[in-house]
Amino acid sequence: MILQLTGISAGYGAVKALHDVSLEVDAGEVVTLIGANGAGKSTCLKVITGLLPASAGHVLWQGKELAAVPAHRRVAEGIAMSPEGRQVFPRMTVRENLEMGAYIRSDANIEEDMVKVFQLFPILKDRLQQLAGTLSGGEQQMLAIGRALMSKPRLLLLDEPSLGLAPLIVKQIFSIIRDIRGLGLAVLLVEQNARQALKVADRAYVFEVGRVVLSGPAAELSSNADVQKAYLGL
């Protein structure tokens, strides 16, 4: 396993958002976290990235404890996130946003990796000199994912990539997630659209009120009566 969370608890002041959460992500697989709003899914990503310290438990990255590693160093370790709400730099061009994704790098392959991003998201090549703030929501989401990929991560964290997007664009984003797995990356996906998330994932964890209440192969959870009733509208 490249990522292991064991017994993680975390919160915001007196409000505890995670309770004894344990999960694993292996190289080359897509793992999804599903659950209602406020269930703790995004908080879990914040703990992994170092944006929120855990009050208990361990975050192990390739067997190494990350507790003392600050957020910016975790990117250098190979963990990158495309955040909820996209959060592109609106007054910078598409190229400049992608270059910001590679800010930790000093190798000679940055332009080559930008070409790989264009292979995943051809529209970004057409928008290269356009200000990111003038892109559509779907294009901004593609840019946010592309920016994260420019750091050459081993693990890509995606926080609500379909949020606020038209159904056709949602379908395209999930197709691209499959393509990203084909690059050999691990993906940890937080997603309200449980139906699409379970289709693209290898394994899944179901969060309720800050706890993992179910986990297993995504196909198996898709057939679970409780999951169908609560999250799939069946």
C-alpha positions in Angstrom: 0.0 0.0 0.0 1.3 3.5 -0.8 -1.1 5.2 1.6 -2.4 4.0 4.9 -4.6 5.8 7.4 -4.9 4.1 10.8 -7.1 5.3 13.6 -7.4 8.9 12.4 -9.4 11.4 14.4 -9.5 15.1 13.5 -11.7 18.1 13.8 -12.2 21.8 13.8 -11.8 23.2 17.3 -14.4 21.5 19.5 -16.1 19.9 16.6 -14.8 16.4 15.8 -15.1 15.5 12.1 -13.3 12.2 11.9 -13.5 9.3 14.4 -11.0 6.4 14.2 -10.8 6.3 10.4 -8.7 3.7 8.7 -8.3 3.2 5.0 -5.8 2.2 2.4 -4.9 3.1 -1.2 -2.6 0.9 -3.3 -0.6 1.9 -6.4 -2.6 2.1 -9.6 -6.1 1.8 -8.1 -9.0 4.2 -7.8 -10.5 4.3 -4.3 -13.6 6.4 -3.6 -15.0 7.9 -0.4 -18.8 8.3 -0.5 -21.3 9.7 2.0 -23.6 12.6 2.7 -22.5 16.2 3.1 -20.6 16.7 6.4 -19.7 13.0 6.6 -16.0 13.7 6.9 -14.8 12.9 3.4 -13.1 16.2 2.5 -11.7 16.4 6.0 -10.0 13.1 5.4 -8.3 14.6 2.3 -7.2 17.6 4.4 -5.5 15.3 6.9 -3.7 13.4 4.1 -2.4 16.6 2.5 -1.4 18.1 5.8 -3.9 21.0 5.7 -5.4 19.7 8.9 -3.5 17.9 11.6 -4.8 14.6 13.0 -5.5 14.6 16.8 -5.0 10.8 16.8 -3.8 8.1 14.5 -1.2 7.8 11.7 -0.9 8.8 8.1 1.7 6.5 6.4 3.0 7.3 2.9 5.0 4.4 1.4 5.5 3.3 5.0 6.7 6.7 6.2 4.9 8.6 8.9 3.7 12.0 7.6 2.8 13.7 10.9 5.8 16.0 10.9 5.8 16.6 7.1 4.2 20.0 6.2 1.7 20.3 3.4 4.1 21.7 0.8 6.5 18.9 1.3 3.8 16.3 0.9 3.4 17.5 -2.7 7.1 16.8 -3.2 6.6 13.4 -1.7 4.1 12.6 -4.5 0.7 13.6 -3.2 -1.3 16.1 -5.2 -4.9 17.4 -4.8 -7.4 18.9 -7.1 -9.5 20.8 -4.5 -13.3 21.2 -4.2 -14.5 24.2 -6.1 -11.5 23.9 -8.5 -9.7 27.0 -7.1 -7.7 27.8 -10.2 -5.8 31.1 -10.3 -8.4 33.2 -12.2 -6.0 36.1 -13.3 -3.4 33.7 -14.6 -3.5 32.0 -17.9 -4.0 28.3 -18.4 -0.3 27.9 -19.1 0.6 29.8 -16.0 -1.8 27.7 -13.9 -0.2 24.5 -15.2 3.3 25.8 -14.6 2.2 26.6 -11.0 1.4 22.9 -10.6 5.1 22.1 -11.5 6.5 24.7 -9.1 8.3 22.1 -7.0 10.1 20.6 -10.0 13.5 21.5 -11.4 13.8 18.7 -14.1 13.8 19.1 -17.8 10.5 17.3 -18.5 7.9 19.9 -17.6 7.0 20.8 -21.2 6.8 17.1 -22.0 4.4 16.5 -19.1 2.3 19.5 -20.1 1.8 17.8 -23.5 0.6 14.7 -21.6 -2.0 16.9 -19.8 -3.1 18.2 -23.2 -3.6 14.6 -24.3 -6.0 14.1 -21.4 -7.6 17.6 -21.8 -7.2 18.8 -25.5 -9.4 21.8 -24.8 -6.7 23.2 -22.5 -4.2 23.4 -25.4 -6.7 25.5 -27.3 -7.1 27.8 -24.2 -3.4 28.0 -23.3 -3.2 31.8 -23.2 -6.7 32.4 -21.9 -7.2 33.6 -18.3 -8.4 30.7 -16.1 -11.2 32.8 -14.7 -12.9 33.1 -18.1 -13.1 29.3 -18.6 -16.3 27.4 -18.2 -16.8 25.4 -15.0 -15.9 22.1 -16.8 -12.8 23.6 -18.3 -11.7 24.9 -14.9 -12.2 21.5 -13.4 -10.0 20.0 -16.2 -7.4 22.7 -15.5 -7.4 22.0 -11.7 -6.8 18.3 -12.4 -4.2 19.1 -15.0 -2.4 21.4 -12.6 -2.3 18.7 -9.9 -0.9 16.2 -12.5 1.9 18.7 -13.3 3.6 17.9 -10.0 4.1 14.3 -11.2 2.2 12.7 -8.3 2.0 9.0 -7.4 -1.3 9.7 -5.6 -4.0 12.1 -7.0 -6.7 13.3 -4.6 -9.8 14.5 -6.3 -12.3 16.4 -4.1 -15.8 16.6 -5.7 -14.7 16.8 -9.3 -18.3 16.7 -10.7 -19.6 19.4 -8.4 -21.8 21.9 -10.3 -21.1 20.5 -13.7 -23.5 19.6 -16.5 -24.2 15.8 -16.9 -22.3 15.6 -20.2 -19.2 17.2 -18.6 -19.5 14.9 -15.6 -19.4 11.9 -17.9 -16.3 13.3 -19.5 -14.6 13.9 -16.2 -15.2 10.4 -15.0 -13.9 9.0 -18.3 -10.7 11.0 -17.8 -10.4 9.5 -14.3 -10.2 6.1 -15.9 -7.5 7.4 -18.2 -5.5 8.8 -15.3 -5.5 5.3 -13.7 -4.1 4.0 -16.9 -1.1 6.2 -16.4 -0.3 4.1 -13.3 -1.4 6.7 -10.7 -3.4 5.9 -7.6 -6.5 8.1 -7.3 -8.5 8.8 -4.1 -11.8 10.3 -5.1 -14.3 12.1 -2.9 -17.5 12.4 -4.7 -21.2 13.1 -4.0 -22.2 11.4 -7.2 -22.0 7.9 -5.7 -23.3 6.1 -8.8 -20.5 7.5 -11.0 -17.9 7.1 -8.3 -18.7 3.4 -7.8 -18.6 2.8 -11.5 -15.0 4.2 -11.9 -13.5 2.9 -8.6 -11.9 -0.4 -7.6 -12.8 0.0 -3.9 -14.9 2.2 -1.8 -15.4 3.5 1.7 -18.7 4.7 3.0 -18.6 7.6 5.5 -21.3 8.4 8.0 -20.8 11.2 10.6 -17.1 11.0 10.5 -16.8 7.2 10.6 -16.2 4.5 8.0 -19.3 2.3 8.2 -18.7 0.1 5.1 -15.8 -0.7 2.8 -15.1 -3.2 0.1 -14.9 -3.6 -3.7 -16.9 -0.9 -5.5 -19.0 -3.4 -7.4 -19.9 -5.2 -4.2 -21.0 -2.0 -2.5 -23.0 -1.0 -5.6 -25.1 -4.1 -4.9 -25.5 -3.5 -1.2 -29.1 -2.7 -0.4 -28.3 0.0 2.2 -25.9 1.8 -0.2 -28.5 1.6 -3.0 -31.2 3.1 -0.8 -29.0 5.8 0.8 -26.8 6.9 -2.1 -28.0 5.4 -5.4 -31.7 6.3 -5.3 -32.8 2.7 -5.7 
